[in-house]
Amino acid sequence: MNRMKLITGMYALCFILGLVVQSQVSAKTDWSFYPSDEFNDEALRPRWTASGVTALVSGGRLRLFHEGDGDGQLLLRSVWAPGTKVPLLWPWAIEASFWGPIEGWGTDQSSGLLVRWSTADGDVELRAGLNGGRVVYCRIGDQVYDELAEAFSPRVGGELFIRLEGVDGDGRSVRAGFRTQQSDPWRWTPVTTIEREIGSAAEIGFSVESRNESDDGEKGANKFDYIRFEGECFRFDESDEINYVRPVVPDTAVPPIEGEYYDAIVPETIDYSRRAALALNACTAVADPLHDYEPYSHIYFNPDGWQGPNGAYNPDVERGAPVLVHDYHGYNTGIGEGIIESVPLLALATGNPEALEIGHKMFETMRKMTDEQGQTHAPLKGRPWALFLTWWLDNHLTGPWVETGQYTTGEPWRARAIGTLAAWHAVHPDPVIAEEIRLMVDNIARTDDLAPTSARGLLRAYQAIGYQPALNVARQYADTASEMFGEDGSWSGHFHVHTQTLLSLIDLAVATDDKALLEHARKAYEFAKTKGWPIVGVFPEGTDSPPYPSETCELAEMVQLAVLLSHAGAGDYWDDVDRWARNQLAEQQLVDTDWIDDVTRRIPRFSTPTPPGYPGTTDVKEKIRGSFSSYGCINEWSMFLAHSPGGAVGCCTGNGALAVYIVWRNILSHGAEGLRVNLLMNRASKWADIDSHVPYEGKVEIHMKRTLPLWVRMPEWVEREEFICGAGGDAKSLRWDGRHASPGTVAAGETVTFTFPMPVREEMTTIGEIDCTLTIKGNTVIKVDPPGKVCPIYRRDRYAADKAPLKKVRRFAPAREVEW
């Protein structure tokens, strides 16, 4: 497993270079993070993951039974954040009480403690234990300490104490020690000094090598009384400065958002201005002021813990309350998945200066990670959570993504970092940002290092500043990206990757007037709909994956695709947008948080403390209000699957927030042909205000602020003769452009009312693995049967009424709007 590989590599490197030295080092005695795992009935909780062994607890002892022909392991899961590496602050130590094979089992077997590193020269490991249940062995890299066999000769079943240490404070020196009695002094191997300082283990735990079988064919087994971890796996030390590649960046201007605030009485129906405000809260309230406003990336409140097979688990979930945590995704999701990109757009939609100020601090931190040549450098020093592997990175510390031990380069989020710069420049034009966009585009052009899925950032740069090289570089990836889809638009694999690519292809097709490419993308979009349940907007994580969980990422990008295709003239997909925006997108946004307390009370408590003064434990429910589910389904906000941390991951919140802005922006659009109302939802603007009574009744009122030609789109369930328009109390004949109807030019100050039927139907269907009955009014699902049990959604009985209640709201109409 990748975790253990990191520690082993350090040892191999030191022996390759011949840097073995003798030293006497005193051990620390304070057990500060994990005091111990005494193997009682609560042992083997989710902080451990077994591979190739069956782990049992009997009589207070852990027993490992080997299952296969290769090595078996019981590995410590990450003790700080999701991922596969275990960060170690030196000095550290791991100690265990170890017994030989159980009587009657195979005896030709090596078992003990294992620590592994990965280096540029390969994996290196430290193993120490019993060979064949009789002889003590120790191996550090290629070095084997045979003399230990003469010093220790425990009988089968005899006890042996083993201790592995990272000594001194240099992050480079290691050794192993043994004793047969608790009162005996340790006998140490020489200290091995590593050339490169490494502070993270790939794997830590117990190893079992089976070399023989018992007469009945079963594999060997060993017993352990305890394991202890000395030292800190993570600390909050504000003096540990983050080593940004560009610590000081030129100031950028963020002028106040201009617009008009006013009170209004409106129907109490879905309001994407409010949804934008909630999404903005979720994007900015998760910024950590102690660490330069880096956004938290995970929210933990799964009552069963995170027990997935990937070895990622955070014990802070054991506190019995939700907790926010950092990991590598903080800036991967913050930049690459839309959180920082969404902030200026949502602030423009809502007029929220406080959130914009926090978002700007996040943005400035992001800029510090890009050098003067436009190359990204994600710092590791001061950000120990950034050491964790993710599924798209191999050998994060020393592999091809890493230029030194201090930074990682070439991250998958680099192109979307350009898109983030473009979003801020679009809302707050600034020559400094424009120049940084050009530098990043030029850097990608030189390095030829960009995945087809990330080309959209280049196209956003072209849109924002008209920089032709951005379009030229994006063109280079079109052929590769198009090859991901068959001639009929079919594809297979991860949904999010393919929808990201489709967004790039549509932007490129529009920018280059490539009708064939646009049609290819349209076919792929139609194929994508067949892999989900478009009646509400549930889409799977992958075409070959189980139908759940339903990430918001996929849905958010399907919404964007429908908008882009409609604007590009590739089809009329506004009813797709309407269905998904009214249903799953709205329901997968966290609005009601009361149920979180009930869920977290069920979290098992094992007394693993959260670090003192940690802000990720305060007001968590309010900080995550407005976030988006990563594990949703048709009747639950989150399914709390065994591999899920708790509900919302940063990528889903970032992409969901961006989709919210796009829905808000495209409720209406203003152009040469006048004002077009595409979605019948509440909206304020400088051109007109929309009051929608849908789904209570088929009634929409448009209060004109400027004299303009008006076009209003008729929903798909309405026939032309049923779409009635009145202005000033008079019926008006309509002109038609597809499903958009126009009463002509409407004067400022006039109100136009459209009325139409609001039919109700029931539909029995299977969504994912859930057989359900949907009650649908127009496009709006007003009831799902059976309802959810833990965190139910679609609690919409109120929509069965035929009159919308009214409420007083504070509206904001921005002075300018940005197409995105």
C-alpha positions, 0 to 999 in steps of 0.5 A: 500500500502507498502509505508504507512505501514512504517510510521504507524509501528513506532507509534504502536511500541511506544504505545506498549512499553508505550513510550509516553511523553509530550513535547513542540517542535517548528516546522521548517518553511522552506519548502525545498523540496516540497513547497506545492501542491496547488490544481490548474489545474496542481495538481494530477500530477504523484507524486500522486497515487489514490487507492479506490478514484476518485480524482478531482480538482475543484475551486482550491480544491482537492476532493476525492470521495470514491469508495469502501467499504474499505479505499480510499487513495491518496498517495504521490509517492516516491519523490527520486527514484523508489520504494515504500518508502518515505525517511524522514530526521527528523524533517519533517512535513506534513500539509493540509487544510481540509474541511468536506464532500460535502453537500448532500453526506454521513456523517458517514465518517472519512477522513484526513491525514495518515502516516504509518510505518512498524515494526517487530511488525506490521503496525502502523499508524498515522491518523488525520482528521474529523470523520463523517465530524463533530468531530476531531479525532487523532489516533497514533497506538492504542492510540486515543485522544478523548479529541480533540473532545471536543476542536474542533467542526467544522460544516460540510463544515468548515475548519480544519488545520491538521499537522503531525510532526516528531519532533526533530532530533532523527528520533523517535518522532512524534505528530499531531496538529490541528487548525481551523483558520490560525492565531490560535496556534496549539493544539498538541497531546503528543509527541510519542517516538519510540524505533527504529529510522526509517527514511522512510515512507511506506505511506503518503497522504490522507485517506478516510474511507466510513462508509455510503452511500447517498440516491443515493448510492454514497460514501462520498467526502472531500475537501482539499485546499493544502498539504505541506511537510516540511523538506527534503526527500533526501539530498546529504551530503558527510559527511554521510559515508556509513556504510560498514560492512567491510570498509577496504578490502585487496587490489586486483591486477588489472594488465594492460591488455596485447595485441596488438593495431594496425590500420586496414582497415575493412568492415563497418559492425557489429563489436562486439568489438565496441559494447563491448566498448559501453557496457563498457562505459554504465557500468562504466560511470554511476558510481557515484563518490560522492557515492563510484562509486555506479552505477545509476540504472535508467535513466529518460526521459519518456515524460509522466513521470512514471505513473505506478500503483506501486506508483514509480515516480521521480519528477526530470524527470520534469527538461525537460532533462534526469536524472540518479537516484539511488535506491535499484537496484544500487547494485542489478543490479550492482552485481546481474544483471551483470554490475560489472561482465561485466567490467573486461570481456569487458575491456579484449575484448577492452583493455580499462584501464580507464574503468577498473580502474573505474570498479575496484572501483565499485568492491572494493565497492562491496567487502566492503559489504561482511563480513569476514564470506562471508555474504553480508550486503547491507548498508542502512546508507548513502544510503537512496535510498536503503530503497525502497521496490522492488517486491521481498522484503517484509518489507525491513526494519524489515522483514526477509531480515534485521538483523538490522536497518543498513543493509539488508542481504541475498539479491537475488544478493548474489550468483551472487556476487560470479559470479562477484568475479569469473569474476574478478578472471578469468581475473585478478587471485588473491589469495585474491579474490579466498579466498573471493569466498570460504568464500561466497560459504561456507556461502551459504552452511551453511545458505542454503539460495539461490534461484534456479535462482541464482545457476549460481554464484556457478558454475562460482566459480567452473569454476574459482577456481575449488572449489568442495563445490561450485559444491556440493551446486549448485547440491542441487538446481538442482531438485528444478530448474528442477521442474520449467519446464515440462517434455516437457520443457514447463514453465509459468511465468517471462521469465528472471527468467526461462532463469536464471535458465536454464543457471544454469542447463546447466552449472551444466549439463556440469560440471557433464556430466548429459546428461538428465539434458542437454536435459531437458534444451534444451527442455525448450530453444526450448519452450522459442523460441515459446513464442517470435519472434526468427526471430529477437530476441524479447521476452516478459517479461513473458509468461502470460504477454502482448507481450511488453515490450521486456526487453534486459534481456530475449534476452541476456540470450537466446543468452547465452543459445544458445551459451552454448547449442551449445558448449555442443553439445546439438544442433547447435544454432549458427544461433539463436545467429547470428540472435539475435546478428545482429538484436534485441541485436544490435538494443536494444543497445543505439548507436544514442542518438540524439533523446533524446533531442526531447523526453525530451523537451516534459516532463512537467515541474513543477519546482521540482528542482534537488539537487544542484551539482548532477552529475546525470544530467551532460552528461547523453546522453554520460553516457548512450550510449551503455546501453540497452533498457528495453522497446523495440519493433520491431521498437522502441528502447523504447516504453515509456509505462506509467510504464517505467521510460524512456528506460534503467534500470540497469538490462538490461544494465548489462545483455546486456553487458554480452551478448555482451561479450559472442557474441564477445568471441564466434565469434571464439574459439580456441581449440585442433581441431584448430580455429573455426569461429562460427559467420561471424562477424568482430573480431581481435584475436591473432590467426586470424583477421576476416573481414566480408562483411555480410550483404552487400555481402556474403564474409568473409576474415580470415587473419591467424596469426598462423598456425592452422587447420581452421573451418568456419561455413556456415550460414543456408541459404547457401547450401554446394555447394554454400560455396566457399573457396579460399586461396592464390587465389586457390579454395580448397575442404572442409571437413565438421563437421556439418555446419563447413567447413575446408580447412585444416591447414592454414599457418600464414600470409595466407588469406582465403576467403569464398564466398556465396550467400546473398539472400533477402526476405520479410516476413509479420508477427506480432511481439508483437502487431505490424503488420509489413513487414521485409526485411531480407538479410541473417539473417540480418533485413535491414528494418522494415515497419512501422518504429518507430516514436519516437526512431526508430530502424532498420534504415539500408537502407545502407545494401541494397547495395552489396558492404561494405564500408571500414573504418579505425579502431583501433583494439585490440587483447588481449594476452589471452581470458576468456571463460564465 
